[in-house]
């Protein structure tokens, strides 16, 4: 009798252990399931950038990497509407991370602006595509808008409906033809949208200081909501070994605004703004 009870007890104990191990594996798998991706596009939300007068790109707190280009303290920027003579943005070329060719290019540009030979307007002023990372400087006063689907994320700027396309959960193609917004691939990591962009045309500039780049430009962004969904930030890393000695990092912060969608045309009627040629079509393409 004792032998029979001992055998039954052993079988029962083994069964309990097996069930417990199975439940543990199921629980562990459940806890490892990815959470729902962050929803940047809910409730007709748009995102307007903090620091509307600039600098737009801010240093990342605590980062040991070089930061973004800043304004030359000898030529402080004065925006419109503050009761003083507005000025242009002039870059601080004492930045040790810029390679000589880029400094020479920017110095020539700045000297002509300071001498009054030309304006210091960016692609935005003439309705040309911004490129990356300069696109992240947008979001004010017209907001950025996100459209999220399982296979693609669109980020649009309401000012003139510029749009970035991010293909989700795919690798970069083997050979990328340079274009205004390059090739962007994305993925979700926990509560962040990670975007990796290559193949950017050298017709674009890096920032509001008109910093040039080569076709080796590579940008990785991490978008994340903050302040309980009322705010958003993007921290990004810029790498271009032919323009910078080291990769650098910056950030941009935004606040949520609720509004109906609208369409705003940029180039209409502005074809000769400041003698900058506007993008126009010679004939309809449809």
Secondary structure, 3 states (H helix, E strand, C coil): CHHHHHHHHHHHHHHHHHHHHHHHHHHHHHHHCCCCCCCCCHHHEEEEECCCCCCCCECCCCCCCECCCCECHHHCCCCCCCCCCCCCCCECCCCCCECHHHHHHHHHHHHHHHCCCCCCCCHHHHCCCCCCCHHHHCCCCCCEEEEECCCEEEEEECCCCEEEEEEECCCCCCCCCCECCCEEEEEEECCEEEEEEECECCCCCCCCCCCCCCCCCEEEEEEEEEHHHCEEEEEEEEECCCCECCCEEEEEEEEEEECCCCCCCCCCCCCCHHHCCCCCCCCCCC
